[in-house]
Amino acid sequence: MSFDQSHLSTLGDYAGKTVRYSFYIVGTIVLALIGIVVLRVTSFFDQPSRISSKASIQISAPELSRLTPRANSARFNAGWQETLQYGQVYDRDTDFTLVINMPSNPDTPVVRDYSSEMSSLRPLLRTSYFGSSTYYDLQTRFGPVRAANFQINSDGQIKLCVSYLSRFETSAVYLKGWYCEASGARPNFHTLACMLDRITLKGMLPTATAQSFFEERMKRSARCSAEPVSQTTDTRPPRPPRRL
């Protein structure tokens, strides 16, 4: 009788381990399948549904007049994006890139994080990106723009650059990009502000709200300035605690 109980106990242990490990294996397979599905869905939504090389904007700046612009516009699930680039980040010459984003749901308020927006700029992801704590506030006729110093190591070549992200009043359109001078030169924030101030329409934008925004702001007088970001602090002496 004791032998049978021992034998049954051993079989029970084996059965318990088999069931437990089976659950582990099945759970691992299910998680792997879920991960594959998520990656497929994410990549599907990241793929543009329509691509065009026709430019809707242009920049009439003397710093860019000798460079040939390249344009690219695409329709994504989140909205439309148009890119205008002068030069390349890998060249020793000037490189200016402007990315115009037009969300498909402009009425949805979004707080845009500077670091997150810069990390989505794909050409910079393929280089060694070194950020900076130096930020500037730029003023243009389209609205305020935040900018910051950074440098990249592109195949052993160090370039000093400035990244920027607009802080416009509208949520229908926002700008971001970067500006790199010739190798070894440090870009000027004021020059960048004046370059952005010279944006003009060359065609029709895909959204009426973005089109109206640019048409209205382009009627304003030229305005470009840059100053370091100032931190507001309370300089008053601390108040003594109130007695109860």
N, C-alpha and C positions, 0 to 999 in steps of 0.2 A: 504493500500500500504506500509505504514511504517512497519506493522507487517511482511509482506512478505519479505521486505528487511532485517529486523532483523533476521528472520528465516533463510533466505538464507546465511546471514553472519555467523550465528552460524554453519550451516551445512558446510560452506566453511572452517571454523576454524577446525572443527572435521576432515574433509577430509584431510586438510593439515597436521595435527598432525599424522593422521593414515599413510599417505604416508611417512612422515619423520621418524616415528618410525619403519616403515617397512624396510626402507633403513638401519637404524641402526642395526636391527636384522639380515637382510640378510648380511650386511657387517661383522658383528661379526661372523656369521656362516662361511662365506667365509674365513676370516682370520684364524679361528680355523682349517678349513680343510687344508689350506695352511701350517699351522704349523705342523699338523700331517704328511702331505706328506713330508715336509722337514726333520722331525725327522726320518721318515721311510727310506728316501733315505740316510741320514747321517749314520744311524745305519747299513744300508746295506753295504755301502762302508767301514765302520769300521770293519766289520766282516772278519776274515781271510778266504781265500778260500782254503788254504791247510796248515795243521799243521803237524809237525814232531818233534820227541824227539831226533833225531840224531844230534850230535854236529859236526860242521865243524871246530871248533877252540878249543884250549886248552891253559892253562896258567901254565907253569912249574915254579911256584914260591914257595919257602919254606914256606911262610906264609899260603899257601892254601893247602899244600900237605896232611894234615890230614883231610881235609874236602871233602865230596863227592859232585862232581859237578852235577848240573841238567841243562839240555839243552832243549831249545824249539825254533823251527824255524817256521815261518809262512809267507804266501804270502798275502799281502794286495794290495789294489788298487794302493797305492802310491809306492809299491815296496816290498822288502823282509826285514824281521827283524829276527835276531837270538839273543837269550838271553842265557847267561851262568851265572849261579848263584852258589856261594859257601856259604852255610849257609842260614840264613833267617833274615830279618830285625827285627823279633819279638824275636829272641834268644838273650841270653846274650853273645854268642860267636861271633867270627868274621863273618862278612857278606860282601861278595864282589859280586857285580853284574855288568856284562858287557853286554851292548846292542849294537849290530852291525846293523846299518841301511844301506841298499843298495837301493837307489831310483831307480824306474823304468825308470826315465828320467834324467840320470846323467848329461846330457849336459845343463840342465836348471839351471842357477846360482841361489843360494838361500843363503840369509843372515840369519844365524841361531841365534836366540836370546836365551841366556843362561837360563833366567827365564822360557821362554816358553817351552824349551826342558825339563827342570827339572819337570815342572808341568805335563808333559805327562807320567811320570814314575808312573804307576798305584799303585804299592805297597806303594809308599810314599804318595799317595793321601789318603790312608786309615789310615794314622797316622797324628799326629800334627807335621807339618813341620815348623821349625824355621830357616830361612835363615841367612846368615851372609854377612858382607861387606868385609871379608877377602878373597882375591883371590890370586892364585898362577899361575905362568906359569911353566908348566912341559915340559921337552924335552925327547922324545923317538926316537928310530930309525925309527918309522913310521911317526913322525912329532910332532908338538907342540900340547899341550893339556892345556886347561884352567880348573882350579879346584877351589873349594871354600868350606869353612867350613859350616857345618850346624848341627843341632841336631834335633832329633825326640823324640816324646813322644808316645811310643807304649804301650798302656794299662798300663800307669803309670810308665813305665820304660824309663828313659832318656838314649839315646845313642848319643855319639858324632861321627859324620860322615864327610865324604868328598864326594862331588859330582864332576863330571868331564864331560867335553865335548871337543871332539877333534877339532883341527883347521888345519886339513890336507890340503895339496895343492890340492888334488883331490876332486871332487864332487861325485865320484862313491861310496864312503863309508865314514861313520863317526861313531864315537863311543861316547857313553855316559853311565853313570851309577853312582854307588856310592860305597863307601868303609867305613865300620864301624868296629872298633876294638871291643874287648870285652867290656862289659858294664863298663863305667867309664873311659876308656882309650881314649886318643885323637889320631886319626890317624896321621901318618907322611906323608907329601906330597912327600918327596923323595922316601919313600917306595912304595907309589902308582905309581909313575913314573916308578920305576923299575919293578913293577908287570905288568904294561901295556907294557913295553919293552919286556917282556917274552912271549907275545902272539905268538903262532905258529899255523899253519894249521894242522887240523886233517883229513880233507876231502875236497871236492870240494864245493866252494861257488856257489850260484845260478847265479852270473853274472861274465862274463869273465874279466871285468874291475876291479872288486873288487879282484878277484883271482890274477890277474897280479900285482896289487898294493901290496898285502901282500907278494907274492913270491919275488918281487923285493926288498922290504924293509927288509925282513927277512935276506937277504944276507949281510946287513950292520952290522957293529960292534955294540955291545951293547952300549947304550947311555941312561942314565937316570939322570936327575937333576931336581931341583925345586927351584924357587926363587920367592919372593913376586912380585906381579904386580907393576911396577913402573909407576907413572904418569909423563908424559913429560910436563914440563911447561916452559914458556919463562921467564928467569930470567933477561933479559936485561931491563934496565930502560926505562920507556915510552918515546917515542920521542916527542919533542915539536911540536905543530901544525905548519904546513907549512903556511907561509905568502903568501898571494896572491898578 
